[in-house]
Amino acid sequence: MRMENTKSLIVERGEENLLHHHRTCTGRSPTESRTMQNSSLRFEAIVDALQEIPGMNDVVFRDACGALEDVEKAETFVAMDVDERKIWLFRKLGV
């Protein structure tokens, strides 16, 4: 799936696609992931934050989803500005 289409697919297909996308990124359904169950942070907010980062491709995007499974990390990531997000994420992933 191309990055630019990710958000539109989530919006168009609603919750069903959101759940599928979460499973694609993490290998688990949200009910299997304690960190996502207890989070008030919506997966769509993480997708939006990732899409704002220049130089993002599909492989890095999927790896980033795994790196952001932890609720505290995800909340911190979304709160950062775009430049901080890019630096943090690329260091975390070794890109």
mmCIF file of the C-alpha atoms, coordinates in Angstrom:
data_MODEL
# 
_entry.id   MODEL 
# 
loop_
_atom_site.group_PDB 
_atom_site.id 
_atom_site.type_symbol 
_atom_site.label_atom_id 
_atom_site.label_alt_id 
_atom_site.label_comp_id 
_atom_site.label_asym_id 
_atom_site.label_entity_id 
_atom_site.label_seq_id 
_atom_site.pdbx_PDB_ins_code 
_atom_site.Cartn_x 
_atom_site.Cartn_y 
_atom_site.Cartn_z 
_atom_site.occupancy 
_atom_site.B_iso_or_equiv 
_atom_site.pdbx_formal_charge 
_atom_site.auth_seq_id 
_atom_site.auth_comp_id 
_atom_site.auth_asym_id 
_atom_site.auth_atom_id 
_atom_site.pdbx_PDB_model_num 
ATOM 1  C CA . MET A 1 1  ? 0.000   0.000  0.000  1.00 0.00 ? 1  MET A CA 1 
ATOM 2  C CA . ARG A 1 2  ? 1.406   3.379  -0.938 1.00 0.00 ? 2  ARG A CA 1 
ATOM 3  C CA . MET A 1 3  ? 1.911   5.828  1.921  1.00 0.00 ? 3  MET A CA 1 
ATOM 4  C CA . GLU A 1 4  ? -0.155  8.606  0.352  1.00 0.00 ? 4  GLU A CA 1 
ATOM 5  C CA . ASN A 1 5  ? -3.108  6.243  0.122  1.00 0.00 ? 5  ASN A CA 1 
ATOM 6  C CA . THR A 1 6  ? -2.894  4.986  3.697  1.00 0.00 ? 6  THR A CA 1 
ATOM 7  C CA . LYS A 1 7  ? -4.896  7.731  5.377  1.00 0.00 ? 7  LYS A CA 1 
ATOM 8  C CA . SER A 1 8  ? -7.559  7.900  2.670  1.00 0.00 ? 8  SER A CA 1 
ATOM 9  C CA . LEU A 1 9  ? -8.061  4.131  2.904  1.00 0.00 ? 9  LEU A CA 1 
ATOM 10 C CA . ILE A 1 10 ? -8.395  4.343  6.666  1.00 0.00 ? 10 ILE A CA 1 
ATOM 11 C CA . VAL A 1 11 ? -10.978 7.088  6.359  1.00 0.00 ? 11 VAL A CA 1 
ATOM 12 C CA . GLU A 1 12 ? -12.873 5.411  3.482  1.00 0.00 ? 12 GLU A CA 1 
ATOM 13 C CA . ARG A 1 13 ? -13.060 1.960  4.985  1.00 0.00 ? 13 ARG A CA 1 
ATOM 14 C CA . GLY A 1 14 ? -13.412 3.103  8.551  1.00 0.00 ? 14 GLY A CA 1 
ATOM 15 C CA . GLU A 1 15 ? -12.825 0.867  11.504 1.00 0.00 ? 15 GLU A CA 1 
ATOM 16 C CA . GLU A 1 16 ? -12.440 -2.331 9.449  1.00 0.00 ? 16 GLU A CA 1 
ATOM 17 C CA . ASN A 1 17 ? -9.449  -0.946 7.571  1.00 0.00 ? 17 ASN A CA 1 
ATOM 18 C CA . LEU A 1 18 ? -7.998  0.596  10.714 1.00 0.00 ? 18 LEU A CA 1 
ATOM 19 C CA . LEU A 1 19 ? -7.977  -2.831 12.365 1.00 0.00 ? 19 LEU A CA 1 
ATOM 20 C CA . HIS A 1 20 ? -6.466  -4.456 9.271  1.00 0.00 ? 20 HIS A CA 1 
ATOM 21 C CA . HIS A 1 21 ? -3.771  -1.775 9.060  1.00 0.00 ? 21 HIS A CA 1 
ATOM 22 C CA . HIS A 1 22 ? -2.917  -2.234 12.740 1.00 0.00 ? 22 HIS A CA 1 
ATOM 23 C CA . ARG A 1 23 ? -2.539  -5.982 12.213 1.00 0.00 ? 23 ARG A CA 1 
ATOM 24 C CA . THR A 1 24 ? -0.348  -5.362 9.139  1.00 0.00 ? 24 THR A CA 1 
ATOM 25 C CA . CYS A 1 25 ? 1.966   -3.087 11.101 1.00 0.00 ? 25 CYS A CA 1 
ATOM 26 C CA . THR A 1 26 ? 2.153   -5.028 14.345 1.00 0.00 ? 26 THR A CA 1 
ATOM 27 C CA . GLY A 1 27 ? 1.201   -8.596 13.478 1.00 0.00 ? 27 GLY A CA 1 
ATOM 28 C CA . ARG A 1 28 ? -1.522  -8.467 16.145 1.00 0.00 ? 28 ARG A CA 1 
ATOM 29 C CA . SER A 1 29 ? -5.085  -7.269 16.377 1.00 0.00 ? 29 SER A CA 1 
ATOM 30 C CA . PRO A 1 30 ? -5.718  -4.340 18.724 1.00 0.00 ? 30 PRO A CA 1 
ATOM 31 C CA . THR A 1 31 ? -7.415  -6.718 21.168 1.00 0.00 ? 31 THR A CA 1 
ATOM 32 C CA . GLU A 1 32 ? -4.201  -8.736 21.286 1.00 0.00 ? 32 GLU A CA 1 
ATOM 33 C CA . SER A 1 33 ? -2.116  -5.655 21.961 1.00 0.00 ? 33 SER A CA 1 
ATOM 34 C CA . ARG A 1 34 ? -2.384  -4.424 25.550 1.00 0.00 ? 34 ARG A CA 1 
ATOM 35 C CA . THR A 1 35 ? -0.685  -1.169 24.690 1.00 0.00 ? 35 THR A CA 1 
ATOM 36 C CA . MET A 1 36 ? -3.252  -0.278 22.026 1.00 0.00 ? 36 MET A CA 1 
ATOM 37 C CA . GLN A 1 37 ? -6.234  -1.429 24.154 1.00 0.00 ? 37 GLN A CA 1 
ATOM 38 C CA . ASN A 1 38 ? -5.475  0.993  26.947 1.00 0.00 ? 38 ASN A CA 1 
ATOM 39 C CA . SER A 1 39 ? -4.560  3.941  24.789 1.00 0.00 ? 39 SER A CA 1 
ATOM 40 C CA . SER A 1 40 ? -6.666  7.004  24.158 1.00 0.00 ? 40 SER A CA 1 
ATOM 41 C CA . LEU A 1 41 ? -4.331  7.693  21.240 1.00 0.00 ? 41 LEU A CA 1 
ATOM 42 C CA . ARG A 1 42 ? -5.949  6.669  17.972 1.00 0.00 ? 42 ARG A CA 1 
ATOM 43 C CA . PHE A 1 43 ? -3.922  4.775  15.428 1.00 0.00 ? 43 PHE A CA 1 
ATOM 44 C CA . GLU A 1 44 ? -4.965  7.375  12.846 1.00 0.00 ? 44 GLU A CA 1 
ATOM 45 C CA . ALA A 1 45 ? -3.071  10.072 14.820 1.00 0.00 ? 45 ALA A CA 1 
ATOM 46 C CA . ILE A 1 46 ? 0.084   7.957  14.565 1.00 0.00 ? 46 ILE A CA 1 
ATOM 47 C CA . VAL A 1 47 ? -0.466  7.462  10.826 1.00 0.00 ? 47 VAL A CA 1 
ATOM 48 C CA . ASP A 1 48 ? -0.887  11.232 10.393 1.00 0.00 ? 48 ASP A CA 1 
ATOM 49 C CA . ALA A 1 49 ? 2.294   11.927 12.376 1.00 0.00 ? 49 ALA A CA 1 
ATOM 50 C CA . LEU A 1 50 ? 4.257   9.393  10.324 1.00 0.00 ? 50 LEU A CA 1 
ATOM 51 C CA . GLN A 1 51 ? 2.988   10.740 7.002  1.00 0.00 ? 51 GLN A CA 1 
ATOM 52 C CA . GLU A 1 52 ? 4.266   14.216 7.846  1.00 0.00 ? 52 GLU A CA 1 
ATOM 53 C CA . ILE A 1 53 ? 7.867   12.952 7.980  1.00 0.00 ? 53 ILE A CA 1 
ATOM 54 C CA . PRO A 1 54 ? 9.806   13.598 4.764  1.00 0.00 ? 54 PRO A CA 1 
ATOM 55 C CA . GLY A 1 55 ? 11.731  10.653 3.334  1.00 0.00 ? 55 GLY A CA 1 
ATOM 56 C CA . MET A 1 56 ? 9.272   8.074  4.642  1.00 0.00 ? 56 MET A CA 1 
ATOM 57 C CA . ASN A 1 57 ? 8.687   4.982  2.514  1.00 0.00 ? 57 ASN A CA 1 
ATOM 58 C CA . ASP A 1 58 ? 6.511   1.892  2.982  1.00 0.00 ? 58 ASP A CA 1 
ATOM 59 C CA . VAL A 1 59 ? 9.232   -0.209 4.619  1.00 0.00 ? 59 VAL A CA 1 
ATOM 60 C CA . VAL A 1 60 ? 10.184  2.495  7.118  1.00 0.00 ? 60 VAL A CA 1 
ATOM 61 C CA . PHE A 1 61 ? 6.484   3.176  7.726  1.00 0.00 ? 61 PHE A CA 1 
ATOM 62 C CA . ARG A 1 62 ? 5.814   -0.451 8.704  1.00 0.00 ? 62 ARG A CA 1 
ATOM 63 C CA . ASP A 1 63 ? 8.925   -0.578 10.896 1.00 0.00 ? 63 ASP A CA 1 
ATOM 64 C CA . ALA A 1 64 ? 7.838   2.666  12.549 1.00 0.00 ? 64 ALA A CA 1 
ATOM 65 C CA . CYS A 1 65 ? 4.470   1.162  13.455 1.00 0.00 ? 65 CYS A CA 1 
ATOM 66 C CA . GLY A 1 66 ? 6.282   -1.561 15.366 1.00 0.00 ? 66 GLY A CA 1 
ATOM 67 C CA . ALA A 1 67 ? 8.545   0.952  17.090 1.00 0.00 ? 67 ALA A CA 1 
ATOM 68 C CA . LEU A 1 68 ? 5.486   2.917  18.215 1.00 0.00 ? 68 LEU A CA 1 
ATOM 69 C CA . GLU A 1 69 ? 3.545   0.020  19.785 1.00 0.00 ? 69 GLU A CA 1 
ATOM 70 C CA . ASP A 1 70 ? 4.309   1.304  23.261 1.00 0.00 ? 70 ASP A CA 1 
ATOM 71 C CA . VAL A 1 71 ? 1.646   3.849  24.214 1.00 0.00 ? 71 VAL A CA 1 
ATOM 72 C CA . GLU A 1 72 ? 4.044   6.222  25.976 1.00 0.00 ? 72 GLU A CA 1 
ATOM 73 C CA . LYS A 1 73 ? 6.436   6.231  23.015 1.00 0.00 ? 73 LYS A CA 1 
ATOM 74 C CA . ALA A 1 74 ? 3.557   6.772  20.588 1.00 0.00 ? 74 ALA A CA 1 
ATOM 75 C CA . GLU A 1 75 ? 2.115   9.652  22.615 1.00 0.00 ? 75 GLU A CA 1 
ATOM 76 C CA . THR A 1 76 ? 5.529   11.296 22.886 1.00 0.00 ? 76 THR A CA 1 
ATOM 77 C CA . PHE A 1 77 ? 6.165   10.782 19.169 1.00 0.00 ? 77 PHE A CA 1 
ATOM 78 C CA . VAL A 1 78 ? 2.864   12.391 18.144 1.00 0.00 ? 78 VAL A CA 1 
ATOM 79 C CA . ALA A 1 79 ? 3.568   15.373 20.444 1.00 0.00 ? 79 ALA A CA 1 
ATOM 80 C CA . MET A 1 80 ? 6.972   16.067 18.807 1.00 0.00 ? 80 MET A CA 1 
ATOM 81 C CA . ASP A 1 81 ? 7.387   18.449 15.907 1.00 0.00 ? 81 ASP A CA 1 
ATOM 82 C CA . VAL A 1 82 ? 8.145   16.939 12.496 1.00 0.00 ? 82 VAL A CA 1 
ATOM 83 C CA . ASP A 1 83 ? 11.925  17.453 12.665 1.00 0.00 ? 83 ASP A CA 1 
ATOM 84 C CA . GLU A 1 84 ? 12.160  15.856 16.115 1.00 0.00 ? 84 GLU A CA 1 
ATOM 85 C CA . ARG A 1 85 ? 9.996   12.932 14.937 1.00 0.00 ? 85 ARG A CA 1 
ATOM 86 C CA . LYS A 1 86 ? 12.243  12.286 11.955 1.00 0.00 ? 86 LYS A CA 1 
ATOM 87 C CA . ILE A 1 87 ? 15.446  12.372 14.025 1.00 0.00 ? 87 ILE A CA 1 
ATOM 88 C CA . TRP A 1 88 ? 14.000  10.164 16.776 1.00 0.00 ? 88 TRP A CA 1 
ATOM 89 C CA . LEU A 1 89 ? 12.450  7.638  14.410 1.00 0.00 ? 89 LEU A CA 1 
ATOM 90 C CA . PHE A 1 90 ? 15.395  7.297  12.036 1.00 0.00 ? 90 PHE A CA 1 
ATOM 91 C CA . ARG A 1 91 ? 17.768  6.823  15.000 1.00 0.00 ? 91 ARG A CA 1 
ATOM 92 C CA . LYS A 1 92 ? 15.444  4.262  16.549 1.00 0.00 ? 92 LYS A CA 1 
ATOM 93 C CA . LEU A 1 93 ? 15.214  2.319  13.275 1.00 0.00 ? 93 LEU A CA 1 
ATOM 94 C CA . GLY A 1 94 ? 18.868  2.765  12.321 1.00 0.00 ? 94 GLY A CA 1 
ATOM 95 C CA . VAL A 1 95 ? 17.958  4.417  9.024  1.00 0.00 ? 95 VAL A CA 1 
# 
